[in-house]
Amino acid sequence: MMEKLGIFCLCIAIMGVTMMKSTMIPAQQFEEPELVFGVVADIQYCDSDPHGERYFRQSLEKLSEAVACFQ
């Protein structure tokens, strides 16, 4: 009984590895996506000193950097 269980587990493992290997696609075979978009939410700008980890005066500069990165 234990021998059959061991053979069964081995077969399942081999089947799993074979299925994984057959479904992997090399990176060069992927096509460029037709649509890519970025989202910017809740820009908190004000003429105020930094508070904690919020740097309100730098918000517009950071938005410009994000837009440049998206393009």
mmJSON file of the N, C-alpha and C atoms, coordinates in Angstrom:
{"data_MODEL":{"atom_site":{
"group_PDB":["ATOM","ATOM","ATOM","ATOM","ATOM","ATOM","ATOM","ATOM","ATOM","ATOM","ATOM","ATOM","ATOM","ATOM","ATOM","ATOM","ATOM","ATOM","ATOM","ATOM","ATOM","ATOM","ATOM","ATOM","ATOM","ATOM","ATOM","ATOM","ATOM","ATOM","ATOM","ATOM","ATOM","ATOM","ATOM","ATOM","ATOM","ATOM","ATOM","ATOM","ATOM","ATOM","ATOM","ATOM","ATOM","ATOM","ATOM","ATOM","ATOM","ATOM","ATOM","ATOM","ATOM","ATOM","ATOM","ATOM","ATOM","ATOM","ATOM","ATOM","ATOM","ATOM","ATOM","ATOM","ATOM","ATOM","ATOM","ATOM","ATOM","ATOM","ATOM","ATOM","ATOM","ATOM","ATOM","ATOM","ATOM","ATOM","ATOM","ATOM","ATOM","ATOM","ATOM","ATOM","ATOM","ATOM","ATOM","ATOM","ATOM","ATOM","ATOM","ATOM","ATOM","ATOM","ATOM","ATOM","ATOM","ATOM","ATOM","ATOM","ATOM","ATOM","ATOM","ATOM","ATOM","ATOM","ATOM","ATOM","ATOM","ATOM","ATOM","ATOM","ATOM","ATOM","ATOM","ATOM","ATOM","ATOM","ATOM","ATOM","ATOM","ATOM","ATOM","ATOM","ATOM","ATOM","ATOM","ATOM","ATOM","ATOM","ATOM","ATOM","ATOM","ATOM","ATOM","ATOM","ATOM","ATOM","ATOM","ATOM","ATOM","ATOM","ATOM","ATOM","ATOM","ATOM","ATOM","ATOM","ATOM","ATOM","ATOM","ATOM","ATOM","ATOM","ATOM","ATOM","ATOM","ATOM","ATOM","ATOM","ATOM","ATOM","ATOM","ATOM","ATOM","ATOM","ATOM","ATOM","ATOM","ATOM","ATOM","ATOM","ATOM","ATOM","ATOM","ATOM","ATOM","ATOM","ATOM","ATOM","ATOM","ATOM","ATOM","ATOM","ATOM","ATOM","ATOM","ATOM","ATOM","ATOM","ATOM","ATOM","ATOM","ATOM","ATOM","ATOM","ATOM","ATOM","ATOM","ATOM","ATOM","ATOM","ATOM","ATOM","ATOM","ATOM","ATOM","ATOM","ATOM","ATOM","ATOM","ATOM","ATOM"],
"id":[1,2,3,4,5,6,7,8,9,10,11,12,13,14,15,16,17,18,19,20,21,22,23,24,25,26,27,28,29,30,31,32,33,34,35,36,37,38,39,40,41,42,43,44,45,46,47,48,49,50,51,52,53,54,55,56,57,58,59,60,61,62,63,64,65,66,67,68,69,70,71,72,73,74,75,76,77,78,79,80,81,82,83,84,85,86,87,88,89,90,91,92,93,94,95,96,97,98,99,100,101,102,103,104,105,106,107,108,109,110,111,112,113,114,115,116,117,118,119,120,121,122,123,124,125,126,127,128,129,130,131,132,133,134,135,136,137,138,139,140,141,142,143,144,145,146,147,148,149,150,151,152,153,154,155,156,157,158,159,160,161,162,163,164,165,166,167,168,169,170,171,172,173,174,175,176,177,178,179,180,181,182,183,184,185,186,187,188,189,190,191,192,193,194,195,196,197,198,199,200,201,202,203,204,205,206,207,208,209,210,211,212,213],
"type_symbol":["N","C","C","N","C","C","N","C","C","N","C","C","N","C","C","N","C","C","N","C","C","N","C","C","N","C","C","N","C","C","N","C","C","N","C","C","N","C","C","N","C","C","N","C","C","N","C","C","N","C","C","N","C","C","N","C","C","N","C","C","N","C","C","N","C","C","N","C","C","N","C","C","N","C","C","N","C","C","N","C","C","N","C","C","N","C","C","N","C","C","N","C","C","N","C","C","N","C","C","N","C","C","N","C","C","N","C","C","N","C","C","N","C","C","N","C","C","N","C","C","N","C","C","N","C","C","N","C","C","N","C","C","N","C","C","N","C","C","N","C","C","N","C","C","N","C","C","N","C","C","N","C","C","N","C","C","N","C","C","N","C","C","N","C","C","N","C","C","N","C","C","N","C","C","N","C","C","N","C","C","N","C","C","N","C","C","N","C","C","N","C","C","N","C","C","N","C","C","N","C","C","N","C","C","N","C","C","N","C","C","N","C","C"],
"label_atom_id":["N","CA","C","N","CA","C","N","CA","C","N","CA","C","N","CA","C","N","CA","C","N","CA","C","N","CA","C","N","CA","C","N","CA","C","N","CA","C","N","CA","C","N","CA","C","N","CA","C","N","CA","C","N","CA","C","N","CA","C","N","CA","C","N","CA","C","N","CA","C","N","CA","C","N","CA","C","N","CA","C","N","CA","C","N","CA","C","N","CA","C","N","CA","C","N","CA","C","N","CA","C","N","CA","C","N","CA","C","N","CA","C","N","CA","C","N","CA","C","N","CA","C","N","CA","C","N","CA","C","N","CA","C","N","CA","C","N","CA","C","N","CA","C","N","CA","C","N","CA","C","N","CA","C","N","CA","C","N","CA","C","N","CA","C","N","CA","C","N","CA","C","N","CA","C","N","CA","C","N","CA","C","N","CA","C","N","CA","C","N","CA","C","N","CA","C","N","CA","C","N","CA","C","N","CA","C","N","CA","C","N","CA","C","N","CA","C","N","CA","C","N","CA","C","N","CA","C","N","CA","C","N","CA","C","N","CA","C","N","CA","C","N","CA","C","N","CA","C"],
"label_alt_id":[null,null,null,null,null,null,null,null,null,null,null,null,null,null,null,null,null,null,null,null,null,null,null,null,null,null,null,null,null,null,null,null,null,null,null,null,null,null,null,null,null,null,null,null,null,null,null,null,null,null,null,null,null,null,null,null,null,null,null,null,null,null,null,null,null,null,null,null,null,null,null,null,null,null,null,null,null,null,null,null,null,null,null,null,null,null,null,null,null,null,null,null,null,null,null,null,null,null,null,null,null,null,null,null,null,null,null,null,null,null,null,null,null,null,null,null,null,null,null,null,null,null,null,null,null,null,null,null,null,null,null,null,null,null,null,null,null,null,null,null,null,null,null,null,null,null,null,null,null,null,null,null,null,null,null,null,null,null,null,null,null,null,null,null,null,null,null,null,null,null,null,null,null,null,null,null,null,null,null,null,null,null,null,null,null,null,null,null,null,null,null,null,null,null,null,null,null,null,null,null,null,null,null,null,null,null,null,null,null,null,null,null,null],
"label_comp_id":["MET","MET","MET","MET","MET","MET","GLU","GLU","GLU","LYS","LYS","LYS","LEU","LEU","LEU","GLY","GLY","GLY","ILE","ILE","ILE","PHE","PHE","PHE","CYS","CYS","CYS","LEU","LEU","LEU","CYS","CYS","CYS","ILE","ILE","ILE","ALA","ALA","ALA","ILE","ILE","ILE","MET","MET","MET","GLY","GLY","GLY","VAL","VAL","VAL","THR","THR","THR","MET","MET","MET","MET","MET","MET","LYS","LYS","LYS","SER","SER","SER","THR","THR","THR","MET","MET","MET","ILE","ILE","ILE","PRO","PRO","PRO","ALA","ALA","ALA","GLN","GLN","GLN","GLN","GLN","GLN","PHE","PHE","PHE","GLU","GLU","GLU","GLU","GLU","GLU","PRO","PRO","PRO","GLU","GLU","GLU","LEU","LEU","LEU","VAL","VAL","VAL","PHE","PHE","PHE","GLY","GLY","GLY","VAL","VAL","VAL","VAL","VAL","VAL","ALA","ALA","ALA","ASP","ASP","ASP","ILE","ILE","ILE","GLN","GLN","GLN","TYR","TYR","TYR","CYS","CYS","CYS","ASP","ASP","ASP","SER","SER","SER","ASP","ASP","ASP","PRO","PRO","PRO","HIS","HIS","HIS","GLY","GLY","GLY","GLU","GLU","GLU","ARG","ARG","ARG","TYR","TYR","TYR","PHE","PHE","PHE","ARG","ARG","ARG","GLN","GLN","GLN","SER","SER","SER","LEU","LEU","LEU","GLU","GLU","GLU","LYS","LYS","LYS","LEU","LEU","LEU","SER","SER","SER","GLU","GLU","GLU","ALA","ALA","ALA","VAL","VAL","VAL","ALA","ALA","ALA","CYS","CYS","CYS","PHE","PHE","PHE","GLN","GLN","GLN"],
"label_asym_id":["A","A","A","A","A","A","A","A","A","A","A","A","A","A","A","A","A","A","A","A","A","A","A","A","A","A","A","A","A","A","A","A","A","A","A","A","A","A","A","A","A","A","A","A","A","A","A","A","A","A","A","A","A","A","A","A","A","A","A","A","A","A","A","A","A","A","A","A","A","A","A","A","A","A","A","A","A","A","A","A","A","A","A","A","A","A","A","A","A","A","A","A","A","A","A","A","A","A","A","A","A","A","A","A","A","A","A","A","A","A","A","A","A","A","A","A","A","A","A","A","A","A","A","A","A","A","A","A","A","A","A","A","A","A","A","A","A","A","A","A","A","A","A","A","A","A","A","A","A","A","A","A","A","A","A","A","A","A","A","A","A","A","A","A","A","A","A","A","A","A","A","A","A","A","A","A","A","A","A","A","A","A","A","A","A","A","A","A","A","A","A","A","A","A","A","A","A","A","A","A","A","A","A","A","A","A","A","A","A","A","A","A","A"],
"label_entity_id":["1","1","1","1","1","1","1","1","1","1","1","1","1","1","1","1","1","1","1","1","1","1","1","1","1","1","1","1","1","1","1","1","1","1","1","1","1","1","1","1","1","1","1","1","1","1","1","1","1","1","1","1","1","1","1","1","1","1","1","1","1","1","1","1","1","1","1","1","1","1","1","1","1","1","1","1","1","1","1","1","1","1","1","1","1","1","1","1","1","1","1","1","1","1","1","1","1","1","1","1","1","1","1","1","1","1","1","1","1","1","1","1","1","1","1","1","1","1","1","1","1","1","1","1","1","1","1","1","1","1","1","1","1","1","1","1","1","1","1","1","1","1","1","1","1","1","1","1","1","1","1","1","1","1","1","1","1","1","1","1","1","1","1","1","1","1","1","1","1","1","1","1","1","1","1","1","1","1","1","1","1","1","1","1","1","1","1","1","1","1","1","1","1","1","1","1","1","1","1","1","1","1","1","1","1","1","1","1","1","1","1","1","1"],
"label_seq_id":[1,1,1,2,2,2,3,3,3,4,4,4,5,5,5,6,6,6,7,7,7,8,8,8,9,9,9,10,10,10,11,11,11,12,12,12,13,13,13,14,14,14,15,15,15,16,16,16,17,17,17,18,18,18,19,19,19,20,20,20,21,21,21,22,22,22,23,23,23,24,24,24,25,25,25,26,26,26,27,27,27,28,28,28,29,29,29,30,30,30,31,31,31,32,32,32,33,33,33,34,34,34,35,35,35,36,36,36,37,37,37,38,38,38,39,39,39,40,40,40,41,41,41,42,42,42,43,43,43,44,44,44,45,45,45,46,46,46,47,47,47,48,48,48,49,49,49,50,50,50,51,51,51,52,52,52,53,53,53,54,54,54,55,55,55,56,56,56,57,57,57,58,58,58,59,59,59,60,60,60,61,61,61,62,62,62,63,63,63,64,64,64,65,65,65,66,66,66,67,67,67,68,68,68,69,69,69,70,70,70,71,71,71],
"pdbx_PDB_ins_code":[null,null,null,null,null,null,null,null,null,null,null,null,null,null,null,null,null,null,null,null,null,null,null,null,null,null,null,null,null,null,null,null,null,null,null,null,null,null,null,null,null,null,null,null,null,null,null,null,null,null,null,null,null,null,null,null,null,null,null,null,null,null,null,null,null,null,null,null,null,null,null,null,null,null,null,null,null,null,null,null,null,null,null,null,null,null,null,null,null,null,null,null,null,null,null,null,null,null,null,null,null,null,null,null,null,null,null,null,null,null,null,null,null,null,null,null,null,null,null,null,null,null,null,null,null,null,null,null,null,null,null,null,null,null,null,null,null,null,null,null,null,null,null,null,null,null,null,null,null,null,null,null,null,null,null,null,null,null,null,null,null,null,null,null,null,null,null,null,null,null,null,null,null,null,null,null,null,null,null,null,null,null,null,null,null,null,null,null,null,null,null,null,null,null,null,null,null,null,null,null,null,null,null,null,null,null,null,null,null,null,null,null,null],
"Cartn_x":[0.827,0.0,0.871,1.893,2.763,3.539,3.886,4.619,3.746,2.472,1.549,1.359,1.283,1.132,2.364,3.547,4.78,4.845,4.455,4.439,3.415,2.258,1.216,1.724,2.353,2.879,3.954,4.799,5.837,5.214,4.182,3.501,2.856,2.218,1.594,2.663,3.797,4.875,5.411,5.639,6.141,5.124,3.849,2.798,2.751,2.878,2.855,4.002,5.203,6.376,6.224,5.725,5.531,4.52,3.429,2.41,2.963,3.726,4.307,5.261,6.106,7.101,6.432,5.355,4.701,3.903,3.542,2.771,3.644,4.935,5.818,6.106,6.027,6.293,7.518,8.524,9.689,9.283,9.996,9.652,9.625,10.485,10.539,9.297,8.474,7.282,6.077,6.18,5.079,4.991,3.78,3.575,3.436,3.678,3.461,1.971,1.601,0.18,-0.404,-1.682,-2.332,-2.665,-2.872,-3.26,-2.505,-1.896,-1.221,-1.664,-2.004,-2.402,-1.887,-1.75,-1.323,-2.368,-2.402,-3.393,-2.666,-3.057,-2.565,-3.786,-3.737,-4.905,-4.502,-5.383,-5.285,-3.975,-3.723,-2.54,-2.813,-2.016,-2.251,-1.233,-1.575,-0.694,-1.23,-0.344,-0.65,0.675,0.627,1.826,2.031,2.54,2.666,3.976,4.485,5.702,5.436,6.503,6.329,5.728,4.91,4.279,4.423,5.242,5.492,6.208,5.59,6.165,5.482,4.746,4.048,4.776,5.143,5.858,4.955,4.034,2.97,3.483,4.516,5.028,5.66,6.077,6.716,5.711,4.435,3.424,3.395,3.456,3.385,4.629,5.779,7.019,6.945,6.444,6.309,5.297,4.242,3.269,3.93,4.747,5.462,6.381,7.053,7.916,7.102,5.93,5.075,4.599,4.196,3.733,4.868,6.069,7.219,7.495,7.333,7.551,6.481,5.244,4.151,4.343,4.972,5.136,6.31],
"Cartn_y":[-1.203,0.0,1.267,1.296,2.472,2.657,1.55,1.64,2.278,1.907,2.502,3.987,4.357,5.762,6.561,5.987,6.652,6.843,5.826,5.922,6.954,6.975,7.946,9.371,9.613,10.951,11.361,10.426,10.708,11.076,10.349,10.646,12.026,12.366,13.69,14.778,14.581,15.574,15.749,14.654,14.73,15.415,15.091,15.715,17.224,17.621,19.041,19.799,19.251,19.9,19.975,18.918,18.905,19.962,20.087,21.088,22.492,22.732,24.058,24.407,23.48,23.735,23.989,23.282,23.443,24.736,25.345,26.585,27.823,27.666,28.826,29.355,30.681,31.325,32.21,32.063,32.947,34.415,35.291,36.712,37.33,36.902,37.518,37.211,36.26,35.928,36.778,37.567,38.426,39.617,40.016,41.193,42.419,43.579,44.823,44.959,45.425,45.611,46.717,46.58,47.589,48.843,48.697,49.827,49.766,50.882,51.003,52.327,52.329,53.587,53.654,54.866,55.09,55.926,55.827,56.548,57.37,58.627,59.498,59.936,59.754,60.09,60.966,61.858,62.624,63.39,64.279,65.135,66.186,66.187,67.107,68.234,69.267,70.421,71.554,72.22,73.499,74.171,75.466,76.223,76.105,74.959,74.66,73.92,74.083,73.374,71.87,71.075,69.623,69.233,68.198,67.694,66.182,65.672,64.227,63.812,62.914,62.464,63.12,64.163,64.853,66.154,66.269,67.447,68.141,68.936,69.513,70.369,71.175,72.064,71.29,70.075,69.273,68.468,68.578,67.751,67.966,69.214,69.48,68.964,69.104,68.573,67.046,66.411,64.945,64.496,65.287,64.968,65.04,66.056,66.169,64.971,64.534,63.354,62.105,61.98,60.818,60.82,61.987,62.092,61.732,62.222,61.89,60.385,59.787,58.341,57.565,58.031,57.361,57.434,58.514,58.673,57.857],
"Cartn_z":[0.0,0.0,0.0,0.87,0.939,-0.354,-0.99,-2.247,-3.323,-3.366,-4.337,-4.063,-2.789,-2.42,-2.846,-2.655,-3.068,-4.572,-5.318,-6.782,-7.228,-6.567,-6.902,-6.674,-5.528,-5.221,-6.221,-6.59,-7.578,-8.919,-9.32,-10.589,-10.559,-9.445,-9.307,-9.395,-8.74,-8.773,-10.185,-10.883,-12.261,-13.157,-12.979,-13.784,-13.526,-12.255,-11.925,-12.554,-12.47,-13.069,-14.58,-15.194,-16.647,-17.065,-16.313,-16.651,-16.483,-15.415,-15.209,-16.334,-16.697,-17.737,-19.079,-19.374,-20.669,-20.761,-19.624,-19.669,-19.55,-19.281,-19.201,-20.599,-20.736,-22.019,-21.836,-22.678,-22.568,-22.706,-22.01,-21.983,-23.373,-24.274,-25.598,-26.432,-26.014,-26.782,-26.387,-25.309,-24.911,-25.847,-26.186,-27.025,-26.137,-26.73,-26.015,-25.723,-24.544,-24.254,-25.119,-25.465,-26.297,-25.506,-24.225,-23.397,-22.075,-21.715,-20.429,-19.828,-18.549,-17.933,-16.507,-16.024,-14.648,-13.94,-12.654,-11.861,-10.805,-10.703,-9.645,-8.856,-7.567,-6.747,-5.565,-5.214,-3.974,-3.839,-4.787,-4.704,-3.64,-2.603,-1.491,-1.548,-2.325,-2.452,-1.591,-0.898,-0.259,0.074,0.243,0.58,2.089,2.489,3.91,4.168,5.363,5.753,5.809,5.661,5.76,7.11,7.056,8.278,8.283,9.19,9.209,7.934,7.189,5.915,4.72,4.951,3.859,3.531,2.267,1.78,0.769,1.275,0.462,-0.686,-0.457,-1.504,-2.66,-2.446,-3.487,-4.311,-3.997,-4.672,-6.176,-6.623,-8.066,-8.781,-8.135,-8.715,-8.815,-7.783,-7.792,-8.838,-9.042,-10.088,-11.459,-11.688,-12.965,-13.184,-12.133,-12.238,-12.577,-11.97,-12.241,-13.684,-14.182,-15.572,-16.523,-16.254,-17.103,-17.075,-15.919,-15.797,-16.569,-16.529,-17.24,-18.748,-19.214,-20.658,-21.089],
"occupancy":[1.0,1.0,1.0,1.0,1.0,1.0,1.0,1.0,1.0,1.0,1.0,1.0,1.0,1.0,1.0,1.0,1.0,1.0,1.0,1.0,1.0,1.0,1.0,1.0,1.0,1.0,1.0,1.0,1.0,1.0,1.0,1.0,1.0,1.0,1.0,1.0,1.0,1.0,1.0,1.0,1.0,1.0,1.0,1.0,1.0,1.0,1.0,1.0,1.0,1.0,1.0,1.0,1.0,1.0,1.0,1.0,1.0,1.0,1.0,1.0,1.0,1.0,1.0,1.0,1.0,1.0,1.0,1.0,1.0,1.0,1.0,1.0,1.0,1.0,1.0,1.0,1.0,1.0,1.0,1.0,1.0,1.0,1.0,1.0,1.0,1.0,1.0,1.0,1.0,1.0,1.0,1.0,1.0,1.0,1.0,1.0,1.0,1.0,1.0,1.0,1.0,1.0,1.0,1.0,1.0,1.0,1.0,1.0,1.0,1.0,1.0,1.0,1.0,1.0,1.0,1.0,1.0,1.0,1.0,1.0,1.0,1.0,1.0,1.0,1.0,1.0,1.0,1.0,1.0,1.0,1.0,1.0,1.0,1.0,1.0,1.0,1.0,1.0,1.0,1.0,1.0,1.0,1.0,1.0,1.0,1.0,1.0,1.0,1.0,1.0,1.0,1.0,1.0,1.0,1.0,1.0,1.0,1.0,1.0,1.0,1.0,1.0,1.0,1.0,1.0,1.0,1.0,1.0,1.0,1.0,1.0,1.0,1.0,1.0,1.0,1.0,1.0,1.0,1.0,1.0,1.0,1.0,1.0,1.0,1.0,1.0,1.0,1.0,1.0,1.0,1.0,1.0,1.0,1.0,1.0,1.0,1.0,1.0,1.0,1.0,1.0,1.0,1.0,1.0,1.0,1.0,1.0,1.0,1.0,1.0,1.0,1.0,1.0],
"B_iso_or_equiv":[0.0,0.0,0.0,0.0,0.0,0.0,0.0,0.0,0.0,0.0,0.0,0.0,0.0,0.0,0.0,0.0,0.0,0.0,0.0,0.0,0.0,0.0,0.0,0.0,0.0,0.0,0.0,0.0,0.0,0.0,0.0,0.0,0.0,0.0,0.0,0.0,0.0,0.0,0.0,0.0,0.0,0.0,0.0,0.0,0.0,0.0,0.0,0.0,0.0,0.0,0.0,0.0,0.0,0.0,0.0,0.0,0.0,0.0,0.0,0.0,0.0,0.0,0.0,0.0,0.0,0.0,0.0,0.0,0.0,0.0,0.0,0.0,0.0,0.0,0.0,0.0,0.0,0.0,0.0,0.0,0.0,0.0,0.0,0.0,0.0,0.0,0.0,0.0,0.0,0.0,0.0,0.0,0.0,0.0,0.0,0.0,0.0,0.0,0.0,0.0,0.0,0.0,0.0,0.0,0.0,0.0,0.0,0.0,0.0,0.0,0.0,0.0,0.0,0.0,0.0,0.0,0.0,0.0,0.0,0.0,0.0,0.0,0.0,0.0,0.0,0.0,0.0,0.0,0.0,0.0,0.0,0.0,0.0,0.0,0.0,0.0,0.0,0.0,0.0,0.0,0.0,0.0,0.0,0.0,0.0,0.0,0.0,0.0,0.0,0.0,0.0,0.0,0.0,0.0,0.0,0.0,0.0,0.0,0.0,0.0,0.0,0.0,0.0,0.0,0.0,0.0,0.0,0.0,0.0,0.0,0.0,0.0,0.0,0.0,0.0,0.0,0.0,0.0,0.0,0.0,0.0,0.0,0.0,0.0,0.0,0.0,0.0,0.0,0.0,0.0,0.0,0.0,0.0,0.0,0.0,0.0,0.0,0.0,0.0,0.0,0.0,0.0,0.0,0.0,0.0,0.0,0.0,0.0,0.0,0.0,0.0,0.0,0.0],
"pdbx_formal_charge":[null,null,null,null,null,null,null,null,null,null,null,null,null,null,null,null,null,null,null,null,null,null,null,null,null,null,null,null,null,null,null,null,null,null,null,null,null,null,null,null,null,null,null,null,null,null,null,null,null,null,null,null,null,null,null,null,null,null,null,null,null,null,null,null,null,null,null,null,null,null,null,null,null,null,null,null,null,null,null,null,null,null,null,null,null,null,null,null,null,null,null,null,null,null,null,null,null,null,null,null,null,null,null,null,null,null,null,null,null,null,null,null,null,null,null,null,null,null,null,null,null,null,null,null,null,null,null,null,null,null,null,null,null,null,null,null,null,null,null,null,null,null,null,null,null,null,null,null,null,null,null,null,null,null,null,null,null,null,null,null,null,null,null,null,null,null,null,null,null,null,null,null,null,null,null,null,null,null,null,null,null,null,null,null,null,null,null,null,null,null,null,null,null,null,null,null,null,null,null,null,null,null,null,null,null,null,null,null,null,null,null,null,null],
"auth_seq_id":[1,1,1,2,2,2,3,3,3,4,4,4,5,5,5,6,6,6,7,7,7,8,8,8,9,9,9,10,10,10,11,11,11,12,12,12,13,13,13,14,14,14,15,15,15,16,16,16,17,17,17,18,18,18,19,19,19,20,20,20,21,21,21,22,22,22,23,23,23,24,24,24,25,25,25,26,26,26,27,27,27,28,28,28,29,29,29,30,30,30,31,31,31,32,32,32,33,33,33,34,34,34,35,35,35,36,36,36,37,37,37,38,38,38,39,39,39,40,40,40,41,41,41,42,42,42,43,43,43,44,44,44,45,45,45,46,46,46,47,47,47,48,48,48,49,49,49,50,50,50,51,51,51,52,52,52,53,53,53,54,54,54,55,55,55,56,56,56,57,57,57,58,58,58,59,59,59,60,60,60,61,61,61,62,62,62,63,63,63,64,64,64,65,65,65,66,66,66,67,67,67,68,68,68,69,69,69,70,70,70,71,71,71],
"auth_comp_id":["MET","MET","MET","MET","MET","MET","GLU","GLU","GLU","LYS","LYS","LYS","LEU","LEU","LEU","GLY","GLY","GLY","ILE","ILE","ILE","PHE","PHE","PHE","CYS","CYS","CYS","LEU","LEU","LEU","CYS","CYS","CYS","ILE","ILE","ILE","ALA","ALA","ALA","ILE","ILE","ILE","MET","MET","MET","GLY","GLY","GLY","VAL","VAL","VAL","THR","THR","THR","MET","MET","MET","MET","MET","MET","LYS","LYS","LYS","SER","SER","SER","THR","THR","THR","MET","MET","MET","ILE","ILE","ILE","PRO","PRO","PRO","ALA","ALA","ALA","GLN","GLN","GLN","GLN","GLN","GLN","PHE","PHE","PHE","GLU","GLU","GLU","GLU","GLU","GLU","PRO","PRO","PRO","GLU","GLU","GLU","LEU","LEU","LEU","VAL","VAL","VAL","PHE","PHE","PHE","GLY","GLY","GLY","VAL","VAL","VAL","VAL","VAL","VAL","ALA","ALA","ALA","ASP","ASP","ASP","ILE","ILE","ILE","GLN","GLN","GLN","TYR","TYR","TYR","CYS","CYS","CYS","ASP","ASP","ASP","SER","SER","SER","ASP","ASP","ASP","PRO","PRO","PRO","HIS","HIS","HIS","GLY","GLY","GLY","GLU","GLU","GLU","ARG","ARG","ARG","TYR","TYR","TYR","PHE","PHE","PHE","ARG","ARG","ARG","GLN","GLN","GLN","SER","SER","SER","LEU","LEU","LEU","GLU","GLU","GLU","LYS","LYS","LYS","LEU","LEU","LEU","SER","SER","SER","GLU","GLU","GLU","ALA","ALA","ALA","VAL","VAL","VAL","ALA","ALA","ALA","CYS","CYS","CYS","PHE","PHE","PHE","GLN","GLN","GLN"],
"auth_asym_id":["A","A","A","A","A","A","A","A","A","A","A","A","A","A","A","A","A","A","A","A","A","A","A","A","A","A","A","A","A","A","A","A","A","A","A","A","A","A","A","A","A","A","A","A","A","A","A","A","A","A","A","A","A","A","A","A","A","A","A","A","A","A","A","A","A","A","A","A","A","A","A","A","A","A","A","A","A","A","A","A","A","A","A","A","A","A","A","A","A","A","A","A","A","A","A","A","A","A","A","A","A","A","A","A","A","A","A","A","A","A","A","A","A","A","A","A","A","A","A","A","A","A","A","A","A","A","A","A","A","A","A","A","A","A","A","A","A","A","A","A","A","A","A","A","A","A","A","A","A","A","A","A","A","A","A","A","A","A","A","A","A","A","A","A","A","A","A","A","A","A","A","A","A","A","A","A","A","A","A","A","A","A","A","A","A","A","A","A","A","A","A","A","A","A","A","A","A","A","A","A","A","A","A","A","A","A","A","A","A","A","A","A","A"],
"auth_atom_id":["N","CA","C","N","CA","C","N","CA","C","N","CA","C","N","CA","C","N","CA","C","N","CA","C","N","CA","C","N","CA","C","N","CA","C","N","CA","C","N","CA","C","N","CA","C","N","CA","C","N","CA","C","N","CA","C","N","CA","C","N","CA","C","N","CA","C","N","CA","C","N","CA","C","N","CA","C","N","CA","C","N","CA","C","N","CA","C","N","CA","C","N","CA","C","N","CA","C","N","CA","C","N","CA","C","N","CA","C","N","CA","C","N","CA","C","N","CA","C","N","CA","C","N","CA","C","N","CA","C","N","CA","C","N","CA","C","N","CA","C","N","CA","C","N","CA","C","N","CA","C","N","CA","C","N","CA","C","N","CA","C","N","CA","C","N","CA","C","N","CA","C","N","CA","C","N","CA","C","N","CA","C","N","CA","C","N","CA","C","N","CA","C","N","CA","C","N","CA","C","N","CA","C","N","CA","C","N","CA","C","N","CA","C","N","CA","C","N","CA","C","N","CA","C","N","CA","C","N","CA","C","N","CA","C","N","CA","C","N","CA","C","N","CA","C","N","CA","C"],
"pdbx_PDB_model_num":[1,1,1,1,1,1,1,1,1,1,1,1,1,1,1,1,1,1,1,1,1,1,1,1,1,1,1,1,1,1,1,1,1,1,1,1,1,1,1,1,1,1,1,1,1,1,1,1,1,1,1,1,1,1,1,1,1,1,1,1,1,1,1,1,1,1,1,1,1,1,1,1,1,1,1,1,1,1,1,1,1,1,1,1,1,1,1,1,1,1,1,1,1,1,1,1,1,1,1,1,1,1,1,1,1,1,1,1,1,1,1,1,1,1,1,1,1,1,1,1,1,1,1,1,1,1,1,1,1,1,1,1,1,1,1,1,1,1,1,1,1,1,1,1,1,1,1,1,1,1,1,1,1,1,1,1,1,1,1,1,1,1,1,1,1,1,1,1,1,1,1,1,1,1,1,1,1,1,1,1,1,1,1,1,1,1,1,1,1,1,1,1,1,1,1,1,1,1,1,1,1,1,1,1,1,1,1,1,1,1,1,1,1]
}}}
